[in-house]
Amino acid sequence: MNNSVGNTVRLIGAGLRALLVLTVICGVLYPLAVTGVAQALFNDKANGSEIRDKSGQVVGSSLIGQTYNLPKNDPNDAEEAAKPDLKWFQPRPSNGLGSNSVNTQYSLILSGATNKAADNPDLVKLVEDAKAAVIADNSTTSYQVKPQDVPADAVTSSGSGLDPNISPEYAKLQVHRVAEQNKLDVKQVERLVEQNTDGRTLGFMGEPRVNVLELNIALKALSKN
């Protein structure tokens, strides 16, 4: 009986020592080492791929999209539809993106796709309504958007609903409207889109893309000049 109790005590003691050692190694030393390496070698990515404006203020992440909407008449009215602020380049449509006060902060509400089939009547209506809105919003006195000019990413959300990028085609479609709203020359805004267009990763992976937040920060700087 005494040997049994003694063995039990020794086993418990060994278990507690192992727990303490593993806690220190796995719960303290390893996280500190990984954090140190990440901060030293990948500081930007380790801190969330933050994007800063010209003043140095963090305005978002290059990995998460934002919306650019006008303030609601009643901020407490959940039923009031948000209207896009047409002086900014607009992202892909998405229920996953929260509203933001222009270019300074955003409120993440949810993430996810619609999970609706391509022939779902509700999804078809959403796409048709989005296409009509894109045509109406981006047609100016000197530039008329044609239905065939509207790219797919202008009327459909990404799988996560948080895509920070749009296609160069969608960015170029918005150039005339953005130029008119900000009283800028169209050529200036076109150059801005070109300068903020990233090519395929390693030259062959993915598609060319434009980060909307980075583009709007550049637009804000250009508008002030």
Secondary structure as the mmCIF struct_conf table of DSSP 4:
data_model
#
loop_
_struct_conf.conf_type_id
_struct_conf.id
_struct_conf.beg_label_comp_id
_struct_conf.beg_label_asym_id
_struct_conf.beg_label_seq_id
_struct_conf.end_label_comp_id
_struct_conf.end_label_asym_id
_struct_conf.end_label_seq_id
HELX_RH_AL_P HELX_RH_AL_P1 ASN A 2 VAL A 24
HELX_RH_PI_P HELX_RH_PI_P1 ILE A 25 LEU A 29
HELX_RH_AL_P HELX_RH_AL_P2 TYR A 30 LEU A 41
HELX_RH_AL_P HELX_RH_AL_P3 ASN A 43 ALA A 46
TURN_TY1_P TURN_TY1_P1 ASN A 47 GLY A 48
STRN STRN1 GLU A 50 ARG A 52
TURN_TY1_P TURN_TY1_P2 LYS A 54 SER A 55
BEND BEND1 GLY A 56 GLY A 56
STRN STRN2 VAL A 58 SER A 61
TURN_TY1_P TURN_TY1_P3 SER A 62 LEU A 63
BEND BEND2 ILE A 64 ILE A 64
STRN STRN3 ASN A 69 ASN A 69
HELX_LH_PP_P HELX_LH_PP_P1 LEU A 70 LYS A 72
BEND BEND3 ASN A 73 ASP A 74
TURN_TY1_P TURN_TY1_P4 PRO A 75 ASN A 76
TURN_TY1_P TURN_TY1_P5 ALA A 78 GLU A 79
BEND BEND4 GLU A 80 GLU A 80
HELX_LH_PP_P HELX_LH_PP_P2 ALA A 81 ALA A 82
STRN STRN4 PRO A 84 PRO A 84
TURN_TY1_P TURN_TY1_P6 LEU A 86 LYS A 87
BEND BEND5 TRP A 88 TRP A 88
BEND BEND6 ASN A 95 LEU A 97
HELX_LH_PP_P HELX_LH_PP_P3 GLY A 98 SER A 99
BEND BEND7 SER A 101 SER A 101
TURN_TY1_P TURN_TY1_P7 VAL A 102 THR A 104
TURN_TY1_P TURN_TY1_P8 ALA A 118 ASP A 119
HELX_RH_AL_P HELX_RH_AL_P4 PRO A 121 ASN A 138
BEND BEND8 THR A 141 SER A 142
HELX_RH_3T_P HELX_RH_3T_P1 PRO A 147 ASP A 149
HELX_RH_3T_P HELX_RH_3T_P2 ALA A 152 ALA A 154
TURN_TY1_P TURN_TY1_P9 VAL A 155 VAL A 155
BEND BEND9 THR A 156 THR A 156
BEND BEND10 GLY A 159 GLY A 161
STRN STRN5 ASN A 165 ILE A 166
HELX_RH_AL_P HELX_RH_AL_P5 PRO A 168 LEU A 173
TURN_TY1_P TURN_TY1_P10 GLN A 174 GLN A 174
HELX_RH_AL_P HELX_RH_AL_P6 VAL A 175 ASN A 182
TURN_TY1_P TURN_TY1_P11 LYS A 183 LYS A 183
HELX_RH_AL_P HELX_RH_AL_P7 VAL A 186 GLN A 195
TURN_TY1_P TURN_TY1_P12 ASN A 196 ASN A 196
STRN STRN6 THR A 197 ASP A 198
STRN STRN7 THR A 201 THR A 201
TURN_TY1_P TURN_TY1_P13 LEU A 202 PHE A 204
STRN STRN8 MET A 205 MET A 205
BEND BEND11 GLY A 206 GLY A 206
STRN STRN9 ARG A 209 ASN A 211
HELX_RH_AL_P HELX_RH_AL_P8 VAL A 212 LYS A 224
#
